[in-house]
Amino acid sequence: MRIFVAVILLMLSACATTVEPGHLGLYFDRFRGTLHREPVGPGLHYVGFLGRMEDFDVTYSTRSEEIRTTSSEGLQLELRIAVIYRPVRAELYELDTEIGTNFYDEVIGPEFRSAARGVFARHSYIDLMKRNEQVEDEVERDLRRRIAGKHLEIASVTLESLKYADAIVTAVREKLAAEQDAARQKTLLENEAMRKKLEVTNQAEQARLKAEATLREKLQEIELAKKQVELEKLREEAEGAKKVIGAKAEADAAKYEAQAVAEKARAHNLTLTPLAVQLQGYEALKALAGTETHIYLGDWSKVPNFLFLPGLAGKAASAPARPTH
């Protein structure tokens, strides 16, 4: 009995298969010779004695290839390059019927190696050292072009390693050393040129500052001379004005003094009486004729005032009238 149960279980297990996570399966009925179009997901599936499950890993897979090729200069290159790929989930039926489950070895691998050799042969070893990413993109585009319509998806292509021939390594080292020496010489020359330029610039700046200082001094001297001329002019004008004012003051003083004398004389003349006039006339005649001279003038009050000296007016006013013989 136990043997019978074990045989039954063994037969049932032989009629079932498991689809792992990340995989899809296509059921193939060997009795009818037909492949189901709709894929089945992960899990345990009954396939019977005459059926089988075509298993497809639909996650991204990575394969690396060791490739020997040459650069555009004909130099030998050894490189390791990887491709990331997966089947198109909606086209598993077409992929299985046209290519099969071994699609990498049948399609991707050969096309990948050919595309890589072609792309690397178009570039120099210098480009390969400086433009790895661009070269990877070129290989990826060429590979996609080659497998278009093959129900496969290419995610990316990466260059994992690149080994140059010994001649290239030596040439690169010599080139780098020459470039470093040239860069060092260039830096020294640039520093020397910069130093000389700074020196010339500094000398020019010093000359400019000196010229500006000299110019400022000249301008200050000119300005000072102008101010001295203006000051001398002002001084002369002040002296002239002072002389004019002095002369005017003297003239005004003389004028006022003459006016005062005239006013005094006029006031004095206004105070003369006829008797004072006669007396002044008498005194004047006395002075002219000498002493003991007698002249009868008549009424002295009729004699004009200008005939009498100013000093005689007072005496004439105080002396009594008398006849003259």
C-alpha positions as CSV (number, residue, x, y, z in Angstrom):
1,M,0.0,0.0,0.0
2,R,2.7,2.4,0.9
3,I,4.6,1.6,-2.2
4,F,1.4,2.3,-4.3
5,V,1.0,5.8,-2.6
6,A,4.6,6.6,-3.2
7,V,4.3,5.6,-6.9
8,I,1.1,7.8,-7.2
9,L,2.9,10.8,-5.6
10,L,5.9,10.2,-7.8
11,M,3.7,10.2,-10.9
12,L,1.9,13.4,-9.8
13,S,5.2,15.2,-9.2
14,A,6.4,14.2,-12.6
15,C,3.3,15.7,-14.1
16,A,3.9,19.1,-12.4
17,T,6.5,21.8,-12.7
18,T,7.4,25.0,-10.8
19,V,7.9,28.5,-12.3
20,E,10.3,30.4,-10.1
21,P,9.8,34.1,-9.1
22,G,11.1,36.4,-11.9
23,H,10.3,33.8,-14.5
24,L,7.5,33.2,-16.9
25,G,6.6,29.9,-18.5
26,L,5.0,28.8,-21.8
27,Y,3.2,25.5,-21.7
28,F,4.1,23.1,-24.6
29,D,1.7,20.2,-25.2
30,R,3.8,17.5,-26.8
31,F,0.8,15.3,-27.5
32,R,-0.8,18.0,-29.7
33,G,2.5,19.7,-30.6
34,T,1.2,23.1,-29.7
35,L,2.8,26.0,-27.6
36,H,0.4,28.1,-25.6
37,R,0.7,31.8,-26.3
38,E,-0.2,33.1,-22.9
39,P,2.6,32.8,-20.3
40,V,2.0,31.6,-16.8
41,G,3.5,33.2,-13.7
42,P,5.5,31.8,-10.8
43,G,4.1,28.8,-9.0
44,L,3.4,25.0,-9.4
45,H,1.7,24.1,-12.6
46,Y,0.4,20.8,-13.9
47,V,1.8,19.8,-17.3
48,G,0.9,16.1,-17.5
49,F,3.0,13.3,-18.8
50,L,3.2,14.6,-22.3
51,G,3.6,18.3,-21.6
52,R,6.5,20.6,-20.5
53,M,7.0,24.2,-19.4
54,E,9.3,26.5,-21.4
55,D,11.0,28.6,-18.6
56,F,12.1,32.2,-19.3
57,D,14.0,34.4,-16.9
58,V,12.4,37.8,-17.5
59,T,14.7,39.7,-15.1
60,Y,17.7,41.6,-16.2
61,S,20.7,39.4,-16.8
62,T,24.4,40.3,-17.3
63,R,26.9,38.6,-19.4
64,S,30.6,39.5,-19.9
65,E,32.7,38.9,-23.0
66,E,36.5,38.8,-23.4
67,I,37.2,40.4,-26.7
68,R,40.5,40.9,-28.6
69,T,40.4,43.6,-31.2
70,T,42.5,46.4,-32.6
71,S,42.3,50.2,-32.4
72,S,42.1,52.5,-35.5
73,E,45.9,52.6,-35.4
74,G,46.1,48.8,-35.6
75,L,47.3,48.3,-32.0
76,Q,46.1,45.2,-30.2
77,L,43.5,45.7,-27.5
78,E,42.2,43.2,-24.9
79,L,38.9,44.3,-23.3
80,R,36.2,42.9,-21.1
81,I,32.8,44.3,-21.9
82,A,29.4,43.4,-20.4
83,V,25.9,43.6,-21.6
84,I,22.7,43.8,-19.6
85,Y,19.6,42.3,-21.3
86,R,16.3,40.5,-20.9
87,P,13.5,39.1,-23.1
88,V,10.5,41.2,-23.9
89,R,7.7,39.9,-21.6
90,A,4.9,40.4,-24.2
91,E,6.8,38.6,-26.9
92,L,7.9,35.4,-25.2
93,Y,5.8,33.2,-27.6
94,E,7.6,34.8,-30.7
95,L,11.0,34.5,-29.0
96,D,10.4,30.8,-28.2
97,T,9.1,29.9,-31.6
98,E,11.7,31.9,-33.6
99,I,14.9,31.6,-31.4
100,G,14.3,29.5,-28.3
101,T,15.3,29.8,-24.7
102,N,19.0,29.9,-25.5
103,F,18.6,33.3,-27.1
104,Y,21.9,34.8,-25.7
105,D,24.2,32.2,-27.3
106,E,22.1,32.3,-30.5
107,V,21.6,36.1,-30.9
108,I,22.9,38.4,-28.3
109,G,26.4,37.0,-27.8
110,P,27.5,36.9,-31.4
111,E,26.0,40.3,-32.3
112,F,27.4,41.8,-29.1
113,R,31.0,40.6,-29.9
114,S,30.7,41.8,-33.5
115,A,29.4,45.2,-32.5
116,A,32.1,45.7,-29.9
117,R,34.9,44.8,-32.3
118,G,33.5,47.2,-35.0
119,V,33.1,50.1,-32.7
120,F,36.5,49.8,-31.0
121,A,38.2,49.4,-34.4
122,R,36.8,52.9,-35.3
123,H,38.5,54.6,-32.4
124,S,42.0,55.4,-31.5
125,Y,43.5,54.2,-28.2
126,I,43.5,57.8,-27.1
127,D,39.7,58.0,-27.6
128,L,39.3,54.8,-25.6
129,M,41.2,56.3,-22.7
130,K,39.3,59.6,-22.7
131,R,35.8,58.7,-24.1
132,N,34.9,55.4,-22.5
133,E,31.2,56.3,-22.0
134,Q,30.8,57.5,-25.6
135,V,32.3,54.2,-26.9
136,E,29.9,52.2,-24.6
137,D,26.9,54.2,-26.0
138,E,28.1,53.4,-29.6
139,V,28.3,49.7,-28.9
140,E,24.9,49.8,-27.2
141,R,23.3,51.5,-30.2
142,D,24.9,49.2,-32.7
143,L,23.8,46.1,-30.7
144,R,20.2,47.3,-30.5
145,R,20.2,47.9,-34.2
146,R,21.5,44.4,-34.9
147,I,18.9,42.6,-32.7
148,A,16.0,44.8,-33.6
149,G,12.9,42.5,-34.0
150,K,14.5,39.7,-32.1
151,H,12.1,40.2,-29.1
152,L,15.0,41.1,-26.8
153,E,15.7,44.2,-24.8
154,I,19.2,45.7,-24.2
155,A,19.5,47.8,-21.0
156,S,23.1,49.0,-21.3
157,V,26.7,48.1,-22.3
158,T,29.6,48.7,-19.9
159,L,33.3,48.5,-20.4
160,E,34.7,46.6,-17.4
161,S,38.4,46.6,-18.3
162,L,40.7,47.5,-21.1
163,K,44.2,46.2,-21.5
164,Y,46.6,47.8,-24.0
165,A,49.6,46.2,-25.6
166,D,53.0,46.8,-24.1
167,A,53.9,49.2,-26.9
168,I,50.8,51.3,-26.2
169,V,51.5,51.4,-22.5
170,T,55.1,52.5,-23.1
171,A,54.0,55.1,-25.6
172,V,51.3,56.4,-23.3
173,R,53.8,56.7,-20.4
174,E,56.2,58.5,-22.7
175,K,53.5,60.8,-24.0
176,L,52.3,61.5,-20.4
177,A,55.8,62.3,-19.4
178,A,56.3,64.6,-22.4
179,E,53.0,66.3,-21.7
180,Q,53.8,66.8,-18.1
181,D,57.2,68.2,-19.0
182,A,55.6,70.5,-21.6
183,A,53.0,71.6,-19.1
184,R,55.8,72.3,-16.6
185,Q,57.8,74.3,-19.1
186,K,54.6,76.1,-20.2
187,T,53.9,76.9,-16.6
188,L,57.4,78.2,-16.0
189,L,57.2,80.3,-19.2
190,E,53.8,81.6,-18.2
191,N,55.0,82.5,-14.7
192,E,58.0,84.3,-16.1
193,A,55.9,86.1,-18.7
194,M,53.5,87.0,-15.9
195,R,56.3,88.2,-13.7
196,K,57.7,90.4,-16.5
197,K,54.3,91.7,-17.3
198,L,53.7,92.6,-13.7
199,E,57.1,94.2,-13.6
200,V,56.4,96.3,-16.7
201,T,52.9,97.1,-15.4
202,N,54.3,98.1,-12.1
203,Q,56.9,100.3,-13.8
204,A,54.3,101.9,-16.0
205,E,52.1,102.5,-13.0
206,Q,55.0,104.1,-11.0
207,A,55.7,106.3,-14.0
208,R,52.1,107.2,-14.3
209,L,51.9,108.0,-10.6
210,K,55.1,110.1,-10.8
211,A,53.8,112.0,-13.9
212,E,50.5,112.6,-12.1
213,A,52.3,113.9,-9.0
214,T,54.5,116.2,-11.1
215,L,51.5,117.4,-13.0
216,R,49.7,118.1,-9.7
217,E,52.7,120.0,-8.4
218,K,52.8,122.1,-11.6
219,L,49.1,122.7,-11.3
220,Q,49.5,123.7,-7.7
221,E,52.4,126.0,-8.6
222,I,50.3,127.6,-11.4
223,E,47.4,127.9,-9.1
224,L,49.6,129.4,-6.4
225,A,51.0,131.9,-8.9
226,K,47.5,132.8,-10.0
227,K,46.5,133.3,-6.4
228,Q,49.6,135.4,-5.8
229,V,48.8,137.5,-8.8
230,E,45.2,137.9,-7.7
231,L,46.4,138.8,-4.2
232,E,48.9,141.3,-5.5
233,K,46.1,142.7,-7.7
234,L,43.8,142.9,-4.7
235,R,46.6,144.6,-2.7
236,E,47.2,147.1,-5.5
237,E,43.5,147.7,-5.8
238,A,43.3,148.2,-2.1
239,E,46.2,150.6,-2.1
240,G,44.7,152.5,-5.0
241,A,41.4,152.6,-3.3
242,K,43.1,153.7,-0.1
243,K,44.8,156.5,-1.9
244,V,41.6,157.5,-3.6
245,I,39.8,157.4,-0.3
246,G,42.6,159.4,1.3
247,A,42.6,162.0,-1.4
248,K,38.9,162.2,-1.3
249,A,39.0,162.5,2.5
250,E,41.6,165.2,2.2
251,A,39.6,167.0,-0.4
252,D,36.4,166.6,1.6
253,A,38.3,167.9,4.7
254,A,39.7,170.9,2.8
255,K,36.2,171.5,1.4
256,Y,34.6,171.3,4.7
257,E,37.3,173.4,6.3
258,A,36.9,176.1,3.6
259,Q,33.2,175.9,4.1
260,A,33.7,176.3,7.8
261,V,36.0,179.3,7.3
262,A,33.5,180.8,4.9
263,E,30.7,180.2,7.2
264,K,32.6,181.7,10.1
265,A,33.5,184.7,8.0
266,R,30.0,185.0,6.9
267,A,28.7,184.7,10.4
268,H,31.3,187.3,11.6
269,N,30.3,189.7,8.8
270,L,26.7,189.3,9.8
271,T,27.6,190.5,13.3
272,L,29.4,193.7,12.2
273,T,27.7,197.1,12.9
274,P,28.2,200.3,10.8
275,L,30.3,201.8,13.6
276,A,32.6,198.7,13.6
277,V,33.0,199.0,9.9
278,Q,34.0,202.7,10.3
279,L,36.5,201.7,13.0
280,Q,38.0,199.0,10.9
281,G,38.3,201.4,8.0
282,Y,40.0,203.9,10.3
283,E,42.4,201.3,11.5
284,A,43.2,200.2,8.0
285,L,44.0,203.7,6.9
286,K,46.0,204.3,10.0
287,A,48.1,201.2,9.1
288,L,48.6,202.4,5.6
289,A,49.4,206.1,6.4
290,G,51.2,205.7,9.7
291,T,50.7,207.5,13.0
292,E,49.8,211.2,13.4
293,T,48.0,211.1,10.1
294,H,44.5,212.6,10.1
295,I,42.0,211.8,7.3
296,Y,38.4,212.8,7.4
297,L,36.2,210.2,5.7
298,G,32.9,211.5,6.7
299,D,30.3,208.9,7.7
300,W,32.3,205.7,8.1
301,S,29.2,203.7,8.3
302,K,28.9,204.1,4.5
303,V,32.3,202.7,3.8
304,P,32.1,199.0,2.4
305,N,33.0,196.2,4.8
306,F,35.7,194.8,2.6
307,L,37.9,197.9,3.3
308,F,38.3,196.9,6.9
309,L,40.5,194.2,8.3
310,P,38.8,191.5,10.5
311,G,40.7,192.6,13.6
312,L,39.6,196.2,13.4
313,A,35.9,195.4,13.4
314,G,35.9,194.7,17.2
315,K,37.7,197.9,18.0
316,A,35.5,200.0,15.7
317,A,32.5,198.5,17.5
318,S,33.7,199.5,20.9
319,A,35.4,202.9,20.1
320,P,33.3,206.1,20.1
321,A,32.9,208.0,16.9
322,R,35.0,211.1,16.4
323,P,35.8,213.5,13.7
324,T,39.1,213.2,12.0
325,H,41.3,216.2,11.1
